[in-house]
Protein backbone atom coordinates (compact mmCIF):
# COMPACT_ATOMS: atom_id res chain seq x y z
CA UNK A 1 0.00 0.00 0.00
CA UNK A 2 1.37 3.37 -1.01
CA UNK A 3 -0.23 6.56 0.16
CA UNK A 4 0.81 10.15 -0.02
CA UNK A 5 -0.83 13.49 0.48
CA UNK A 6 -2.24 13.40 -3.06
CA UNK A 7 -2.51 9.68 -3.90
CA UNK A 8 -4.60 6.83 -2.52
CA UNK A 9 -3.42 3.43 -3.82
CA UNK A 10 -4.91 0.06 -2.91
CA UNK A 11 -4.70 -3.48 -4.26
CA UNK A 12 -8.14 -4.98 -3.69
CA UNK A 13 -7.79 -8.68 -2.93
CA UNK A 14 -10.64 -9.00 -0.43
CA UNK A 15 -14.06 -8.99 -2.12
CA UNK A 16 -15.79 -8.10 1.15
CA UNK A 17 -13.80 -4.83 1.37
CA UNK A 18 -14.60 -3.72 -2.18
CA UNK A 19 -17.51 -1.41 -1.35
CA UNK A 20 -15.66 0.33 1.50
CA UNK A 21 -12.47 0.75 -0.55
CA UNK A 22 -14.33 2.24 -3.53
CA UNK A 23 -16.19 4.63 -1.23
CA UNK A 24 -12.92 5.71 0.41
CA UNK A 25 -11.34 6.26 -3.02
CA UNK A 26 -14.31 8.38 -4.14
CA UNK A 27 -14.08 10.53 -1.00
CA UNK A 28 -10.36 11.00 -1.58
CA UNK A 29 -10.93 12.05 -5.20
CA UNK A 30 -13.70 14.44 -4.13
CA UNK A 31 -11.06 16.26 -2.06
CA UNK A 32 -8.80 16.67 -5.09
CA UNK A 33 -6.62 13.58 -4.75
CA UNK A 34 -5.96 10.73 -7.13
CA UNK A 35 -7.05 7.19 -6.33
CA UNK A 36 -5.69 4.04 -7.95
CA UNK A 37 -7.48 0.76 -7.25
CA UNK A 38 -5.95 -2.42 -8.63
CA UNK A 39 -8.06 -5.57 -8.77
CA UNK A 40 -6.03 -8.72 -9.50
CA UNK A 41 -7.85 -11.33 -11.56
CA UNK A 42 -7.16 -14.94 -12.44
CA UNK A 43 -5.86 -15.48 -16.01
CA UNK A 44 -9.04 -17.36 -16.94
CA UNK A 45 -11.08 -14.26 -16.00
CA UNK A 46 -9.44 -12.18 -18.74
CA UNK A 47 -11.84 -11.70 -21.68
CA UNK A 48 -10.74 -13.36 -24.95
CA UNK A 49 -10.66 -10.02 -26.78
CA UNK A 50 -8.01 -8.81 -24.32
CA UNK A 51 -5.94 -12.00 -24.26
CA UNK A 52 -6.20 -12.36 -28.08
CA UNK A 53 -4.77 -8.86 -28.45
CA UNK A 54 -1.80 -10.04 -26.36
CA UNK A 55 -2.46 -7.35 -23.77
CA UNK A 56 -1.05 -8.46 -20.44
CA UNK A 57 -2.94 -6.87 -17.53
CA UNK A 58 -0.68 -5.89 -14.66
PyMOL Python script that loads the backbone (N, CA, C, O; Angstrom):
from pymol import cmd

cmd.read_pdbstr("""\
ATOM      1  N   UNK A   1       0.849  -1.176   0.000  1.00  0.00           N
ATOM      2  CA  UNK A   1       0.000   0.000   0.000  1.00  0.00           C
ATOM      3  C   UNK A   1       0.892   1.237   0.000  1.00  0.00           C
ATOM      4  O   UNK A   1       1.806   1.358   0.816  1.00  0.00           O
ATOM      5  N   UNK A   2       0.620   2.130  -0.905  1.00  0.00           N
ATOM      6  CA  UNK A   2       1.375   3.373  -1.008  1.00  0.00           C
ATOM      7  C   UNK A   2       0.385   4.525  -0.909  1.00  0.00           C
ATOM      8  O   UNK A   2      -0.567   4.610  -1.685  1.00  0.00           O
ATOM      9  N   UNK A   3       0.614   5.383   0.026  1.00  0.00           N
ATOM     10  CA  UNK A   3      -0.234   6.564   0.162  1.00  0.00           C
ATOM     11  C   UNK A   3       0.658   7.789   0.252  1.00  0.00           C
ATOM     12  O   UNK A   3       1.805   7.714   0.691  1.00  0.00           O
ATOM     13  N   UNK A   4       0.128   8.877  -0.157  1.00  0.00           N
ATOM     14  CA  UNK A   4       0.805  10.155  -0.021  1.00  0.00           C
ATOM     15  C   UNK A   4      -0.264  11.204   0.198  1.00  0.00           C
ATOM     16  O   UNK A   4      -1.446  10.887   0.330  1.00  0.00           O
ATOM     17  N   UNK A   5       0.155  12.444   0.233  1.00  0.00           N
ATOM     18  CA  UNK A   5      -0.829  13.494   0.478  1.00  0.00           C
ATOM     19  C   UNK A   5      -1.789  13.666  -0.696  1.00  0.00           C
ATOM     20  O   UNK A   5      -2.887  14.198  -0.529  1.00  0.00           O
ATOM     21  N   UNK A   6      -1.374  13.213  -1.896  1.00  0.00           N
ATOM     22  CA  UNK A   6      -2.239  13.402  -3.060  1.00  0.00           C
ATOM     23  C   UNK A   6      -2.563  12.114  -3.801  1.00  0.00           C
ATOM     24  O   UNK A   6      -3.142  12.162  -4.886  1.00  0.00           O
ATOM     25  N   UNK A   7      -2.199  10.950  -3.236  1.00  0.00           N
ATOM     26  CA  UNK A   7      -2.508   9.682  -3.899  1.00  0.00           C
ATOM     27  C   UNK A   7      -2.992   8.641  -2.900  1.00  0.00           C
ATOM     28  O   UNK A   7      -2.468   8.518  -1.793  1.00  0.00           O
ATOM     29  N   UNK A   8      -3.994   7.907  -3.317  1.00  0.00           N
ATOM     30  CA  UNK A   8      -4.597   6.829  -2.517  1.00  0.00           C
ATOM     31  C   UNK A   8      -4.503   5.579  -3.387  1.00  0.00           C
ATOM     32  O   UNK A   8      -5.182   5.493  -4.410  1.00  0.00           O
ATOM     33  N   UNK A   9      -3.676   4.613  -3.001  1.00  0.00           N
ATOM     34  CA  UNK A   9      -3.424   3.428  -3.816  1.00  0.00           C
ATOM     35  C   UNK A   9      -3.755   2.181  -3.013  1.00  0.00           C
ATOM     36  O   UNK A   9      -3.281   2.016  -1.888  1.00  0.00           O
ATOM     37  N   UNK A  10      -4.562   1.311  -3.587  1.00  0.00           N
ATOM     38  CA  UNK A  10      -4.907   0.062  -2.911  1.00  0.00           C
ATOM     39  C   UNK A  10      -4.952  -1.069  -3.928  1.00  0.00           C
ATOM     40  O   UNK A  10      -5.367  -0.875  -5.071  1.00  0.00           O
ATOM     41  N   UNK A  11      -4.520  -2.252  -3.502  1.00  0.00           N
ATOM     42  CA  UNK A  11      -4.702  -3.484  -4.262  1.00  0.00           C
ATOM     43  C   UNK A  11      -5.842  -4.214  -3.568  1.00  0.00           C
ATOM     44  O   UNK A  11      -5.725  -4.602  -2.406  1.00  0.00           O
ATOM     45  N   UNK A  12      -6.937  -4.398  -4.283  1.00  0.00           N
ATOM     46  CA  UNK A  12      -8.140  -4.976  -3.690  1.00  0.00           C
ATOM     47  C   UNK A  12      -8.165  -6.487  -3.899  1.00  0.00           C
ATOM     48  O   UNK A  12      -8.511  -6.971  -4.977  1.00  0.00           O
ATOM     49  N   UNK A  13      -7.798  -7.215  -2.863  1.00  0.00           N
ATOM     50  CA  UNK A  13      -7.785  -8.676  -2.928  1.00  0.00           C
ATOM     51  C   UNK A  13      -8.967  -9.279  -2.174  1.00  0.00           C
ATOM     52  O   UNK A  13      -9.326 -10.433  -2.409  1.00  0.00           O
ATOM     53  N   UNK A  14      -9.567  -8.521  -1.283  1.00  0.00           N
ATOM     54  CA  UNK A  14     -10.642  -9.005  -0.432  1.00  0.00           C
ATOM     55  C   UNK A  14     -11.987  -8.484  -0.949  1.00  0.00           C
ATOM     56  O   UNK A  14     -12.293  -7.298  -0.826  1.00  0.00           O
ATOM     57  N   UNK A  15     -12.774  -9.376  -1.522  1.00  0.00           N
ATOM     58  CA  UNK A  15     -14.055  -8.988  -2.122  1.00  0.00           C
ATOM     59  C   UNK A  15     -14.976  -8.299  -1.114  1.00  0.00           C
ATOM     60  O   UNK A  15     -15.747  -7.414  -1.484  1.00  0.00           O
ATOM     61  N   UNK A  16     -14.899  -8.694   0.139  1.00  0.00           N
ATOM     62  CA  UNK A  16     -15.787  -8.102   1.148  1.00  0.00           C
ATOM     63  C   UNK A  16     -15.430  -6.648   1.454  1.00  0.00           C
ATOM     64  O   UNK A  16     -16.255  -5.921   2.009  1.00  0.00           O
ATOM     65  N   UNK A  17     -14.225  -6.211   1.107  1.00  0.00           N
ATOM     66  CA  UNK A  17     -13.801  -4.829   1.369  1.00  0.00           C
ATOM     67  C   UNK A  17     -14.012  -3.919   0.165  1.00  0.00           C
ATOM     68  O   UNK A  17     -13.745  -2.719   0.240  1.00  0.00           O
ATOM     69  N   UNK A  18     -14.487  -4.479  -0.940  1.00  0.00           N
ATOM     70  CA  UNK A  18     -14.600  -3.722  -2.183  1.00  0.00           C
ATOM     71  C   UNK A  18     -15.439  -2.449  -2.037  1.00  0.00           C
ATOM     72  O   UNK A  18     -15.001  -1.371  -2.438  1.00  0.00           O
ATOM     73  N   UNK A  19     -16.618  -2.567  -1.476  1.00  0.00           N
ATOM     74  CA  UNK A  19     -17.513  -1.407  -1.347  1.00  0.00           C
ATOM     75  C   UNK A  19     -16.878  -0.309  -0.510  1.00  0.00           C
ATOM     76  O   UNK A  19     -16.922   0.860  -0.891  1.00  0.00           O
ATOM     77  N   UNK A  20     -16.289  -0.668   0.626  1.00  0.00           N
ATOM     78  CA  UNK A  20     -15.660   0.331   1.501  1.00  0.00           C
ATOM     79  C   UNK A  20     -14.462   0.989   0.822  1.00  0.00           C
ATOM     80  O   UNK A  20     -14.269   2.199   0.942  1.00  0.00           O
ATOM     81  N   UNK A  21     -13.659   0.201   0.113  1.00  0.00           N
ATOM     82  CA  UNK A  21     -12.471   0.754  -0.550  1.00  0.00           C
ATOM     83  C   UNK A  21     -12.850   1.704  -1.678  1.00  0.00           C
ATOM     84  O   UNK A  21     -12.216   2.745  -1.854  1.00  0.00           O
ATOM     85  N   UNK A  22     -13.882   1.352  -2.445  1.00  0.00           N
ATOM     86  CA  UNK A  22     -14.326   2.237  -3.529  1.00  0.00           C
ATOM     87  C   UNK A  22     -14.890   3.535  -2.948  1.00  0.00           C
ATOM     88  O   UNK A  22     -14.629   4.618  -3.473  1.00  0.00           O
ATOM     89  N   UNK A  23     -15.653   3.426  -1.878  1.00  0.00           N
ATOM     90  CA  UNK A  23     -16.194   4.627  -1.231  1.00  0.00           C
ATOM     91  C   UNK A  23     -15.073   5.526  -0.711  1.00  0.00           C
ATOM     92  O   UNK A  23     -15.134   6.746  -0.864  1.00  0.00           O
ATOM     93  N   UNK A  24     -14.055   4.932  -0.101  1.00  0.00           N
ATOM     94  CA  UNK A  24     -12.922   5.710   0.406  1.00  0.00           C
ATOM     95  C   UNK A  24     -12.184   6.390  -0.742  1.00  0.00           C
ATOM     96  O   UNK A  24     -11.765   7.541  -0.617  1.00  0.00           O
ATOM     97  N   UNK A  25     -12.023   5.688  -1.854  1.00  0.00           N
ATOM     98  CA  UNK A  25     -11.344   6.264  -3.017  1.00  0.00           C
ATOM     99  C   UNK A  25     -12.150   7.438  -3.581  1.00  0.00           C
ATOM    100  O   UNK A  25     -11.583   8.463  -3.958  1.00  0.00           O
ATOM    101  N   UNK A  26     -13.462   7.282  -3.635  1.00  0.00           N
ATOM    102  CA  UNK A  26     -14.309   8.381  -4.143  1.00  0.00           C
ATOM    103  C   UNK A  26     -14.223   9.605  -3.245  1.00  0.00           C
ATOM    104  O   UNK A  26     -14.161  10.733  -3.735  1.00  0.00           O
ATOM    105  N   UNK A  27     -14.218   9.392  -1.941  1.00  0.00           N
ATOM    106  CA  UNK A  27     -14.085  10.527  -1.001  1.00  0.00           C
ATOM    107  C   UNK A  27     -12.744  11.228  -1.210  1.00  0.00           C
ATOM    108  O   UNK A  27     -12.672  12.457  -1.221  1.00  0.00           O
ATOM    109  N   UNK A  28     -11.691  10.440  -1.373  1.00  0.00           N
ATOM    110  CA  UNK A  28     -10.358  11.001  -1.578  1.00  0.00           C
ATOM    111  C   UNK A  28     -10.319  11.835  -2.857  1.00  0.00           C
ATOM    112  O   UNK A  28      -9.767  12.935  -2.866  1.00  0.00           O
ATOM    113  N   UNK A  29     -10.900  11.315  -3.930  1.00  0.00           N
ATOM    114  CA  UNK A  29     -10.934  12.050  -5.197  1.00  0.00           C
ATOM    115  C   UNK A  29     -11.764  13.323  -5.083  1.00  0.00           C
ATOM    116  O   UNK A  29     -11.424  14.343  -5.683  1.00  0.00           O
ATOM    117  N   UNK A  30     -12.845  13.267  -4.318  1.00  0.00           N
ATOM    118  CA  UNK A  30     -13.701  14.443  -4.135  1.00  0.00           C
ATOM    119  C   UNK A  30     -12.951  15.582  -3.455  1.00  0.00           C
ATOM    120  O   UNK A  30     -13.336  16.745  -3.571  1.00  0.00           O
ATOM    121  N   UNK A  31     -11.878  15.240  -2.744  1.00  0.00           N
ATOM    122  CA  UNK A  31     -11.061  16.257  -2.063  1.00  0.00           C
ATOM    123  C   UNK A  31      -9.863  16.681  -2.902  1.00  0.00           C
ATOM    124  O   UNK A  31      -8.976  17.388  -2.424  1.00  0.00           O
ATOM    125  N   UNK A  32      -9.846  16.237  -4.173  1.00  0.00           N
ATOM    126  CA  UNK A  32      -8.799  16.670  -5.089  1.00  0.00           C
ATOM    127  C   UNK A  32      -7.647  15.702  -5.261  1.00  0.00           C
ATOM    128  O   UNK A  32      -6.702  16.004  -5.989  1.00  0.00           O
ATOM    129  N   UNK A  33      -7.694  14.556  -4.620  1.00  0.00           N
ATOM    130  CA  UNK A  33      -6.616  13.580  -4.745  1.00  0.00           C
ATOM    131  C   UNK A  33      -6.840  12.631  -5.912  1.00  0.00           C
ATOM    132  O   UNK A  33      -7.848  12.704  -6.615  1.00  0.00           O
ATOM    133  N   UNK A  34      -5.890  11.754  -6.096  1.00  0.00           N
ATOM    134  CA  UNK A  34      -5.956  10.730  -7.131  1.00  0.00           C
ATOM    135  C   UNK A  34      -6.001   9.370  -6.458  1.00  0.00           C
ATOM    136  O   UNK A  34      -5.200   9.083  -5.569  1.00  0.00           O
ATOM    137  N   UNK A  35      -6.935   8.537  -6.880  1.00  0.00           N
ATOM    138  CA  UNK A  35      -7.050   7.190  -6.326  1.00  0.00           C
ATOM    139  C   UNK A  35      -6.764   6.169  -7.418  1.00  0.00           C
ATOM    140  O   UNK A  35      -7.226   6.302  -8.551  1.00  0.00           O
ATOM    141  N   UNK A  36      -5.992   5.146  -7.053  1.00  0.00           N
ATOM    142  CA  UNK A  36      -5.690   4.042  -7.954  1.00  0.00           C
ATOM    143  C   UNK A  36      -6.091   2.763  -7.237  1.00  0.00           C
ATOM    144  O   UNK A  36      -5.553   2.445  -6.177  1.00  0.00           O
ATOM    145  N   UNK A  37      -7.039   2.028  -7.818  1.00  0.00           N
ATOM    146  CA  UNK A  37      -7.483   0.763  -7.250  1.00  0.00           C
ATOM    147  C   UNK A  37      -7.136  -0.342  -8.237  1.00  0.00           C
ATOM    148  O   UNK A  37      -7.602  -0.335  -9.377  1.00  0.00           O
ATOM    149  N   UNK A  38      -6.326  -1.281  -7.798  1.00  0.00           N
ATOM    150  CA  UNK A  38      -5.954  -2.418  -8.634  1.00  0.00           C
ATOM    151  C   UNK A  38      -6.722  -3.638  -8.152  1.00  0.00           C
ATOM    152  O   UNK A  38      -6.796  -3.905  -6.953  1.00  0.00           O
ATOM    153  N   UNK A  39      -7.291  -4.373  -9.095  1.00  0.00           N
ATOM    154  CA  UNK A  39      -8.056  -5.574  -8.769  1.00  0.00           C
ATOM    155  C   UNK A  39      -7.436  -6.743  -9.526  1.00  0.00           C
ATOM    156  O   UNK A  39      -7.678  -6.909 -10.721  1.00  0.00           O
ATOM    157  N   UNK A  40      -6.630  -7.561  -8.827  1.00  0.00           N
ATOM    158  CA  UNK A  40      -6.034  -8.717  -9.498  1.00  0.00           C
ATOM    159  C   UNK A  40      -7.111  -9.719  -9.915  1.00  0.00           C
ATOM    160  O   UNK A  40      -8.083  -9.942  -9.192  1.00  0.00           O
ATOM    161  N   UNK A  41      -6.924 -10.313 -11.081  1.00  0.00           N
ATOM    162  CA  UNK A  41      -7.853 -11.329 -11.562  1.00  0.00           C
ATOM    163  C   UNK A  41      -7.076 -12.566 -12.002  1.00  0.00           C
ATOM    164  O   UNK A  41      -5.900 -12.491 -12.355  1.00  0.00           O
ATOM    165  N   UNK A  42      -7.755 -13.688 -11.971  1.00  0.00           N
ATOM    166  CA  UNK A  42      -7.155 -14.941 -12.443  1.00  0.00           C
ATOM    167  C   UNK A  42      -7.047 -14.881 -13.970  1.00  0.00           C
ATOM    168  O   UNK A  42      -7.888 -14.264 -14.624  1.00  0.00           O
ATOM    169  N   UNK A  43      -6.025 -15.512 -14.540  1.00  0.00           N
ATOM    170  CA  UNK A  43      -5.864 -15.477 -16.006  1.00  0.00           C
ATOM    171  C   UNK A  43      -7.099 -15.943 -16.770  1.00  0.00           C
ATOM    172  O   UNK A  43      -7.369 -15.439 -17.860  1.00  0.00           O
ATOM    173  N   UNK A  44      -7.848 -16.885 -16.226  1.00  0.00           N
ATOM    174  CA  UNK A  44      -9.036 -17.357 -16.942  1.00  0.00           C
ATOM    175  C   UNK A  44     -10.213 -16.383 -16.844  1.00  0.00           C
ATOM    176  O   UNK A  44     -11.254 -16.610 -17.460  1.00  0.00           O
ATOM    177  N   UNK A  45     -10.057 -15.306 -16.079  1.00  0.00           N
ATOM    178  CA  UNK A  45     -11.084 -14.261 -16.000  1.00  0.00           C
ATOM    179  C   UNK A  45     -10.841 -13.126 -16.996  1.00  0.00           C
ATOM    180  O   UNK A  45     -11.624 -12.179 -17.060  1.00  0.00           O
ATOM    181  N   UNK A  46      -9.768 -13.219 -17.764  1.00  0.00           N
ATOM    182  CA  UNK A  46      -9.442 -12.175 -18.739  1.00  0.00           C
ATOM    183  C   UNK A  46     -10.238 -12.453 -20.016  1.00  0.00           C
ATOM    184  O   UNK A  46     -10.140 -13.548 -20.571  1.00  0.00           O
ATOM    185  N   UNK A  47     -11.023 -11.486 -20.491  1.00  0.00           N
ATOM    186  CA  UNK A  47     -11.840 -11.703 -21.683  1.00  0.00           C
ATOM    187  C   UNK A  47     -10.988 -12.071 -22.900  1.00  0.00           C
ATOM    188  O   UNK A  47      -9.875 -11.567 -23.053  1.00  0.00           O
ATOM    189  N   UNK A  48     -11.506 -12.945 -23.763  1.00  0.00           N
ATOM    190  CA  UNK A  48     -10.736 -13.359 -24.946  1.00  0.00           C
ATOM    191  C   UNK A  48     -10.265 -12.182 -25.801  1.00  0.00           C
ATOM    192  O   UNK A  48      -9.156 -12.220 -26.335  1.00  0.00           O
ATOM    193  N   UNK A  49     -11.079 -11.144 -25.938  1.00  0.00           N
ATOM    194  CA  UNK A  49     -10.656 -10.020 -26.778  1.00  0.00           C
ATOM    195  C   UNK A  49      -9.389  -9.363 -26.245  1.00  0.00           C
ATOM    196  O   UNK A  49      -8.586  -8.844 -27.019  1.00  0.00           O
ATOM    197  N   UNK A  50      -9.207  -9.384 -24.928  1.00  0.00           N
ATOM    198  CA  UNK A  50      -8.009  -8.809 -24.317  1.00  0.00           C
ATOM    199  C   UNK A  50      -6.835  -9.760 -24.471  1.00  0.00           C
ATOM    200  O   UNK A  50      -5.748  -9.344 -24.872  1.00  0.00           O
ATOM    201  N   UNK A  51      -7.042 -11.037 -24.156  1.00  0.00           N
ATOM    202  CA  UNK A  51      -5.940 -11.998 -24.257  1.00  0.00           C
ATOM    203  C   UNK A  51      -5.546 -12.234 -25.724  1.00  0.00           C
ATOM    204  O   UNK A  51      -4.369 -12.452 -26.012  1.00  0.00           O
ATOM    205  N   UNK A  52      -6.513 -12.193 -26.656  1.00  0.00           N
ATOM    206  CA  UNK A  52      -6.203 -12.363 -28.078  1.00  0.00           C
ATOM    207  C   UNK A  52      -5.366 -11.209 -28.618  1.00  0.00           C
ATOM    208  O   UNK A  52      -4.585 -11.377 -29.554  1.00  0.00           O
ATOM    209  N   UNK A  53      -5.541 -10.034 -28.011  1.00  0.00           N
ATOM    210  CA  UNK A  53      -4.770  -8.862 -28.449  1.00  0.00           C
ATOM    211  C   UNK A  53      -3.382  -8.846 -27.820  1.00  0.00           C
ATOM    212  O   UNK A  53      -2.602  -7.917 -28.031  1.00  0.00           O
ATOM    213  N   UNK A  54      -3.088  -9.886 -27.045  1.00  0.00           N
ATOM    214  CA  UNK A  54      -1.800 -10.036 -26.365  1.00  0.00           C
ATOM    215  C   UNK A  54      -1.531  -8.876 -25.409  1.00  0.00           C
ATOM    216  O   UNK A  54      -0.387  -8.458 -25.231  1.00  0.00           O
ATOM    217  N   UNK A  55      -2.585  -8.369 -24.806  1.00  0.00           N
ATOM    218  CA  UNK A  55      -2.461  -7.353 -23.767  1.00  0.00           C
ATOM    219  C   UNK A  55      -2.315  -8.088 -22.447  1.00  0.00           C
ATOM    220  O   UNK A  55      -3.143  -8.934 -22.109  1.00  0.00           O
ATOM    221  N   UNK A  56      -1.280  -7.775 -21.710  1.00  0.00           N
ATOM    222  CA  UNK A  56      -1.048  -8.457 -20.436  1.00  0.00           C
ATOM    223  C   UNK A  56      -1.411  -7.504 -19.309  1.00  0.00           C
ATOM    224  O   UNK A  56      -0.663  -6.569 -19.021  1.00  0.00           O
ATOM    225  N   UNK A  57      -2.568  -7.735 -18.661  1.00  0.00           N
ATOM    226  CA  UNK A  57      -2.937  -6.872 -17.534  1.00  0.00           C
ATOM    227  C   UNK A  57      -1.918  -7.000 -16.412  1.00  0.00           C
ATOM    228  O   UNK A  57      -1.399  -8.084 -16.147  1.00  0.00           O
ATOM    229  N   UNK A  58      -1.644  -5.891 -15.766  1.00  0.00           N
ATOM    230  CA  UNK A  58      -0.678  -5.892 -14.658  1.00  0.00           C
ATOM    231  C   UNK A  58      -1.394  -5.825 -13.343  1.00  0.00           C
ATOM    232  O   UNK A  58      -0.754  -5.816 -12.292  1.00  0.00           O
TER     233      UNK A  58
END
""", "prot")
cmd.dss("prot")
cmd.show_as("cartoon", "prot")
cmd.util.cbc("prot")
cmd.orient("prot")
